[in-house]
Amino acid sequence: MDKKRFEKIYYQGTLGTMTEIWVDRETGVNYVFHRAGYAGGLTPLLDRDGKVVVSPVYR
């Protein structure tokens, strides 16, 4: 399979910090990855109601 499961759809960063949004191409779930220095974390992206953001899945 040559298609990657995750796709980066957003990037913002400066020296030492970075924020990215990734989409799982199989489920449509959006994830936020944030890094600052040597620390980082990944979490599902939530909307204003606290529900997981899900993008349409195109197969």
N, C-alpha and C positions, 0 to 999 in steps of 0.2 A: 504494500500500500504506500503510495507516494504522497498522499495527502496528509498534512499534519493535523493533529487533533485540535491544537490550540492556535488561535490567531491573535496577534497583538493588534488592537484597534486604536489605541491611544498611548501617547508617550509625552511626558513633561519632565524635564530634569535640569538640574544645575550641577555644579561641581559638588559631589558628595551626596546629593539627594536625587531621587528618581521616583516617579509614579507612573504606572502603566495599567491599562485595562486590557484584559485578555478574555476572549470568548471561547468556550468549549464548543467546537463545531458539531459535536454529536448531540449535546443537550441544549445548547443555546445559553447556558448559564454564564453570566459575566462575573469576572473576578478582578479585584483591585490588588496590585502588588505595589508596595511602597518600600523603598530602601533609603536609609540614612546612615552613612558611614558603613560600619560593619554589621549593622542590624537591618532586618527586613521582615516583612510579613505579607501573607496572602490571605484574603478573605473574600467571600461572595459580595458583590455589589448590591446594595439595597436601595429601594426607592423610598419616597417620603413616608410611605405607609409601613415600612419595615419588611416589604416583600422582596424576594430575590429578583433582580433584573434578568429577564430572559429574552434574548434576541431570536428572531425567526431562524430556523434551521433550514438550509437549502441543501438538498442532496442531489 
